């Protein structure tokens, strides 16, 4: 079973910054492809950011230029640096494991979610 744990959320004023972390674990000989999502009150969960298979980054238009995704493969940890935060960024931020890349070249599609970390931006 894969465990996914997000951290780093909090309350900030507009214009502030936060850095979210997502740690995945469960299989010693695997790395994890992960992505960020968020869900604001009364809205559907939306994609925020991920790395594509070629290593390029992808962002939802509303965060481009303000958010930066990064990862530490050795630690199976994904990060989301969020700068110039806006009140509309207020949401629960979730990390999702999309794929396991394991020893011997084996890969498995996955759908593991963390419990989320709350980000609140006040005006």
RODO-2510 file (C-alpha; in nm, 4 decimals, decimal comma):
residues 123
     n   res          X          Y          Z
     1     x     0,0000     0,0000     0,0000
     2     x     0,1245     0,3472    -0,0824
     3     x     0,1111     0,6233     0,1765
     4     x     0,0909     0,9837     0,0641
     5     x     0,1379     1,2669     0,3121
     6     x     0,1143     1,6372     0,2336
     7     x     0,2476     1,9154     0,4550
     8     x     0,3330     2,2833     0,4495
     9     x    -0,0081     2,4430     0,4255
    10     x    -0,1099     2,7399     0,6353
    11     x    -0,2649     3,0841     0,6414
    12     x    -0,0958     3,3743     0,4667
    13     x    -0,1860     3,7167     0,3374
    14     x    -0,2186     3,7885    -0,0304
    15     x     0,1231     3,8197    -0,1879
    16     x     0,2782     3,5740     0,0531
    17     x     0,4441     3,2399    -0,0113
    18     x     0,4148     2,8819     0,1025
    19     x     0,5999     2,5648     0,0154
    20     x     0,4055     2,2416     0,0109
    21     x     0,5658     1,8996     0,0404
    22     x     0,4338     1,5582    -0,0509
    23     x     0,6065     1,2427     0,0637
    24     x     0,5178     0,9036    -0,0789
    25     x     0,6222     0,5705     0,0655
    26     x     0,5298     0,2065     0,0783
    27     x     0,7468     0,0224    -0,1731
    28     x     1,1201     0,0232    -0,1125
    29     x     1,2314    -0,0359    -0,4702
    30     x     0,9976     0,2063    -0,6411
    31     x     0,9872     0,5744    -0,7223
    32     x     0,6616     0,7623    -0,7578
    33     x     0,5260     0,9966    -1,0216
    34     x     0,3106     1,2461    -0,8395
    35     x     0,0963     1,5486    -0,9117
    36     x    -0,0729     1,8324    -0,7253
    37     x    -0,4457     1,9037    -0,7161
    38     x    -0,6590     2,1439    -0,5175
    39     x    -1,0208     2,1797    -0,4181
    40     x    -1,1782     2,5044    -0,3088
    41     x    -1,5000     2,5096    -0,1054
    42     x    -1,8001     2,4423    -0,3278
    43     x    -1,5839     2,3648    -0,6300
    44     x    -1,4598     2,0529    -0,8002
    45     x    -1,1084     1,9295    -0,7481
    46     x    -0,8756     2,0668    -1,0137
    47     x    -0,5322     1,9791    -1,1448
    48     x    -0,2554     2,2180    -1,0404
    49     x     0,0814     2,0857    -1,1505
    50     x     0,2896     1,7828    -1,2426
    51     x     0,5971     1,6650    -1,4266
    52     x     0,5330     1,5107    -1,7658
    53     x     0,7111     1,1923    -1,8671
    54     x     0,9775     1,3887    -2,0532
    55     x     1,0585     1,5872    -1,7409
    56     x     0,8822     1,9039    -1,8479
    57     x     0,6472     2,0765    -1,6072
    58     x     0,2791     2,1397    -1,6472
    59     x     0,0659     2,3949    -1,4640
    60     x    -0,2937     2,5067    -1,4656
    61     x    -0,3075     2,8478    -1,6301
    62     x    -0,4128     3,0268    -1,3132
    63     x    -0,0837     2,9488    -1,1329
    64     x     0,1670     2,9827    -1,4160
    65     x     0,4483     3,2161    -1,3248
    66     x     0,3654     3,1972    -0,9540
    67     x     0,3951     2,8287    -0,8602
    68     x     0,6978     2,6062    -0,9149
    69     x     0,6972     2,2291    -0,8884
    70     x     1,0099     2,0376    -0,7945
    71     x     1,1009     1,6939    -0,6692
    72     x     1,3595     1,4994    -0,4774
    73     x     1,3548     1,1503    -0,6266
    74     x     1,5893     1,0143    -0,3629
    75     x     1,3341     1,1075    -0,0985
    76     x     1,0252     1,0377    -0,3097
    77     x     0,9123     1,3872    -0,2239
    78     x     0,7327     1,6387    -0,4410
    79     x     0,7269     2,0098    -0,3663
    80     x     0,5146     2,3036    -0,4714
    81     x     0,6585     2,6489    -0,4148
    82     x     0,3729     2,8964    -0,4193
    83     x     0,4559     3,2648    -0,4510
    84     x     0,2405     3,5738    -0,4975
    85     x    -0,0520     3,3910    -0,3450
    86     x    -0,4005     3,5187    -0,4114
    87     x    -0,7244     3,4684    -0,2169
    88     x    -0,8476     3,2509    -0,5039
    89     x    -0,5655     3,0068    -0,4280
    90     x    -0,7428     2,9196    -0,1050
    91     x    -0,8135     2,5476    -0,1165
    92     x    -0,7258     2,2087     0,0184
    93     x    -0,4189     2,0954    -0,1717
    94     x    -0,3838     1,7266    -0,2478
    95     x    -0,1022     1,5124    -0,3775
    96     x    -0,1726     1,2136    -0,5984
    97     x     0,0542     0,9245    -0,6888
    98     x    -0,0018     0,8589    -1,0588
    99     x     0,2521     0,5875    -1,1289
   100     x     0,5030     0,3606    -0,9604
   101     x     0,8395     0,3140    -1,1321
   102     x     1,0036     0,0103    -0,9813
   103     x     1,3245    -0,1844    -1,0036
   104     x     1,3697    -0,3730    -1,3277
   105     x     1,1833    -0,1136    -1,5295
   106     x     0,8413    -0,2183    -1,4106
   107     x     0,5807     0,0544    -1,4037
   108     x     0,2320     0,0549    -1,2569
   109     x    -0,0464     0,3044    -1,2986
   110     x    -0,1730     0,4242    -0,9616
   111     x    -0,4372     0,6389    -0,7991
   112     x    -0,3275     0,7101    -0,4416
   113     x    -0,4280     1,0326    -0,2725
   114     x    -0,3147     1,2058     0,0426
   115     x    -0,5490     1,3684     0,2914
   116     x    -0,4535     1,7166     0,1838
   117     x    -0,3090     2,0282     0,3391
   118     x    -0,5110     2,3474     0,3759
   119     x    -0,3954     2,6726     0,2190
   120     x    -0,5807     2,9882     0,3160
   121     x    -0,4956     3,3240     0,1597
   122     x    -0,6512     3,6363     0,3050
   123     x    -0,6881     3,9653     0,1232
***
